């Protein structure tokens, strides 16, 4: 898992008046809206005595007071910048020490998702969020969906950029291995600064809906996928010249073994309410086909070297994605999970993802997560 990328924390409509606890990159975070309705994200652990800022217990719950999140344990309040602004036990005239602060993370709300930048890079050095331009274009319908995977996020990404799995996993995407002439052509990779992808042509045996069939004015479908950063990917399916389905997926590594998938699915046809429901159901059917495979893939995490899996020509995009991943590791952005688990397993240590403020201020109460050394 990597710091210094934007990750989807929740859908915008999931974050209401009450604080929300979200686990990302193996650490817990507290999300809340201030008085202006802006989404804020802080490290979840109160530096005083370890209370959960986003506690939503059966009888005791944290809350937002005057735009600040209030720890339910002793009432300490923190603003959206992570600065403690009130310590009730100090009395009305009591001063708040400068060191009484916790990590705060930049947020953006786009496409109905609350994105959080988990890392310490200054604003002008941060990788961007993958764009989903059709969300803001006339004549396109937008669907927002989510589902869970019991596997590492990189398994999900590599599944998306694997053209060979469609023939066997998705019945409407191929012939289920019954075509004796089936093969995956050599992929012409699309190289970009933050990712790699491909578009290719193939024949498909079926169509997910009647309208899909009506728009399919050719026996050949143009389709492809590509990565963006560590955990975003796009998929474009164009059956013929008219009907287009463009999907943008933002994976959240809850930890190295669990992934929440945020899917933004757009299309330029079938915009009625009835078709909206049909396409939502269809998306979940296709997603479940992938879930059935991915939840049983071993090992759960991608092997540390490509020598532990036998790659062939159709895996060229996956190989290139792994090379991108290696560059993020070389920058010193990869979490050292062995050190992370060896320390937290003792039960007396907690870590925080380093925030941008750590580059300006020293002497933090909570230690940053251990990282693999840069090269």
Residue pairs with C-beta under 8 A, 6 or more apart in sequence:
1 25
1 26
1 153
1 253
1 255
1 256
1 334
1 335
1 337
2 230
2 325
2 328
2 329
2 333
2 334
2 335
3 25
3 118
3 119
3 120
3 333
3 335
3 353
3 354
3 369
3 371
4 117
4 118
4 119
4 120
4 121
4 126
4 127
4 328
4 331
4 333
5 117
5 118
5 119
5 127
5 229
5 230
5 231
5 333
6 108
6 115
6 116
6 117
6 118
6 126
6 127
6 128
6 129
6 229
7 24
7 25
7 115
7 116
7 117
7 118
7 231
7 250
7 252
7 253
8 113
8 114
8 115
8 250
8 251
8 252
8 260
8 262
9 22
9 24
9 29
9 31
9 41
9 107
9 113
9 114
9 115
9 116
9 252
10 20
10 22
10 31
10 113
10 114
11 112
11 113
11 114
11 144
11 146
11 262
12 39
12 109
12 112
12 113
12 114
13 112
14 20
14 114
15 31
15 32
15 33
15 39
15 114
16 33
17 33
17 64
18 32
18 56
18 61
18 62
18 63
18 64
19 30
19 31
19 32
19 53
19 54
19 56
19 62
19 63
19 64
19 69
20 30
20 31
20 32
20 54
20 56
21 28
21 29
21 30
21 31
21 44
21 52
21 54
21 55
21 56
22 28
22 29
22 31
22 54
23 29
23 254
23 255
24 116
24 118
24 252
24 253
24 254
24 353
25 118
25 253
25 255
25 335
25 353
25 369
26 253
26 254
26 255
26 256
26 335
26 337
26 340
26 369
27 43
27 44
27 351
27 352
27 353
27 369
28 43
28 44
28 45
28 52
28 54
29 41
29 42
29 43
29 44
29 54
29 105
29 116
30 41
30 42
30 43
30 44
30 52
30 53
30 54
30 62
30 69
31 39
31 40
31 41
31 54
31 114
31 116
32 39
32 40
32 42
32 54
32 64
32 69
33 39
33 40
33 64
34 40
34 64
34 67
34 68
34 79
34 80
35 66
35 67
36 67
38 80
38 107
39 107
39 109
39 114
40 69
40 80
40 104
40 107
41 104
41 105
41 107
41 114
41 116
42 53
42 69
42 78
42 80
42 82
42 102
42 103
42 104
42 105
43 82
43 102
43 103
43 104
43 352
43 353
43 355
43 366
44 52
44 53
44 54
45 51
45 52
45 53
45 102
45 350
45 352
45 366
46 52
46 53
46 71
46 73
46 74
46 76
46 78
46 102
47 84
47 100
47 101
47 102
47 365
47 366
48 71
48 73
48 74
48 76
48 87
49 73
49 74
50 73
50 350
51 71
51 72
51 73
51 74
52 62
52 71
52 72
53 62
53 69
53 71
53 78
54 62
54 69
55 61
55 62
55 72
55 73
56 62
57 72
60 72
61 72
62 69
62 70
62 71
62 72
63 69
63 70
63 72
64 70
65 77
66 77
67 79
67 80
68 77
68 78
68 79
68 80
68 85
68 86
69 77
69 78
70 76
70 77
71 77
71 78
74 87
74 88
74 89
75 86
75 88
75 89
76 84
76 86
76 87
76 88
76 100
77 84
77 85
77 86
78 84
78 85
78 101
78 102
79 85
80 104
81 104
81 357
82 101
82 102
82 103
82 104
82 355
82 357
83 96
83 100
83 101
84 96
84 97
84 100
84 101
84 102
85 96
86 96
87 94
87 96
87 100
90 96
99 363
99 364
99 365
101 357
101 361
101 364
102 352
102 365
102 366
103 352
103 353
103 354
103 355
103 357
103 358
103 364
103 366
104 355
104 357
105 116
105 117
105 118
105 353
105 355
106 116
106 117
106 123
106 126
106 356
107 114
107 115
107 116
107 117
108 114
108 115
108 117
108 129
109 115
110 129
110 132
111 132
111 135
111 142
111 144
111 248
111 264
112 144
112 264
113 144
113 250
113 262
113 264
115 129
115 250
117 126
117 356
118 353
119 126
119 333
119 353
119 354
119 355
119 356
120 354
120 355
120 356
120 358
120 359
121 356
122 356
122 359
123 356
127 194
127 229
128 194
129 232
129 250
130 228
130 229
130 232
130 233
130 234
130 248
130 250
131 248
132 246
132 248
132 264
132 266
134 140
134 142
134 246
134 266
134 268
135 142
135 264
135 266
139 268
139 271
140 266
140 267
140 268
141 266
141 267
141 268
141 270
141 271
141 275
141 276
141 279
142 264
142 265
142 266
143 263
143 264
143 265
143 266
143 276
143 279
143 280
143 283
144 262
144 263
144 264
144 265
145 263
145 265
145 280
145 283
145 284
145 287
146 260
146 261
146 262
146 263
147 260
147 261
147 263
147 284
147 287
147 291
148 258
148 259
148 260
148 261
149 155
149 156
149 258
149 259
149 260
149 261
149 291
149 294
149 295
150 257
150 258
150 294
150 295
150 300
151 257
151 258
151 259
151 294
151 295
151 297
151 300
152 253
152 256
152 257
152 259
152 300
152 301
152 302
153 230
153 231
153 251
153 252
153 253
153 259
154 231
154 301
154 302
154 325
155 294
155 297
155 300
155 301
155 302
156 251
156 259
156 261
156 290
156 294
157 227
157 231
157 233
157 251
157 321
158 302
158 318
158 321
159 165
159 290
159 293
159 294
160 225
160 227
160 233
160 235
160 249
161 196
161 197
161 198
161 225
161 226
161 227
161 233
161 317
161 318
161 321
162 314
162 315
162 317
162 318
163 184
163 187
163 198
163 200
163 202
163 224
163 225
163 314
163 317
164 184
164 314
164 315
165 293
166 173
166 174
166 202
167 173
167 174
167 175
167 176
167 177
167 179
167 182
168 174
168 176
168 177
169 289
169 290
169 293
170 286
170 289
171 205
171 206
172 204
172 205
172 206
172 207
172 208
172 286
173 204
174 182
174 202
174 204
174 205
175 182
175 205
176 205
184 200
184 313
184 314
185 200
185 201
186 313
186 316
187 198
187 200
187 313
187 314
187 316
187 317
188 198
188 199
188 200
189 196
189 197
189 198
189 316
189 317
189 320
190 196
190 197
190 198
190 199
190 224
190 226
191 320
192 226
192 228
194 228
194 229
194 324
195 226
195 227
195 228
195 229
195 232
195 233
195 321
195 324
196 226
196 227
196 317
196 320
196 321
196 324
197 224
197 225
197 226
197 227
197 234
197 317
198 224
198 225
198 226
198 317
199 222
199 223
199 224
199 236
200 222
200 223
200 224
201 220
201 221
201 222
201 223
202 220
202 221
202 223
203 219
203 220
203 221
204 221
204 239
207 213
207 216
207 239
208 282
208 285
208 286
209 270
209 275
209 278
209 279
209 282
211 243
211 269
211 270
211 275
212 239
212 243
212 270
215 239
215 240
215 242
215 243
215 269
216 239
216 240
216 243
217 240
217 241
217 242
218 239
218 240
218 241
220 240
221 237
221 238
221 239
221 240
222 236
222 237
222 238
222 239
223 235
223 236
223 237
223 238
224 235
224 236
225 233
225 234
225 235
225 236
225 317
226 233
226 234
226 317
227 233
227 317
227 321
227 324
228 234
230 325
230 328
231 250
231 251
231 252
231 253
232 248
232 249
232 250
232 251
233 248
233 249
233 251
234 246
234 247
234 248
234 249
235 246
235 247
235 249
236 244
236 245
236 246
236 247
237 244
237 245
237 246
237 247
238 244
238 245
242 269
243 267
243 268
243 269
244 267
244 268
244 269
245 265
245 266
245 267
246 266
246 267
247 263
247 264
247 265
247 266
248 263
248 264
248 266
249 261
249 262
249 263
249 264
250 261
250 262
250 264
251 259
251 260
251 261
251 262
252 259
252 260
252 261
252 262
253 259
254 260
256 300
256 301
256 337
257 300
257 301
261 287
263 283
263 287
265 279
265 283
267 279
270 276
270 278
270 279
302 322
303 309
306 319
306 322
311 318
311 319
328 334
329 372
329 375
330 374
330 375
331 374
332 371
332 372
332 373
332 374
332 375
333 371
334 371
334 372
335 369
335 370
335 371
335 372
336 369
336 370
336 371
336 372
339 370
340 351
340 369
340 370
343 349
343 351
343 370
344 350
344 351
349 367
350 366
351 366
351 367
351 368
351 369
351 370
352 364
352 366
352 367
352 368
352 369
353 368
353 369
354 368
354 369
358 364
358 368
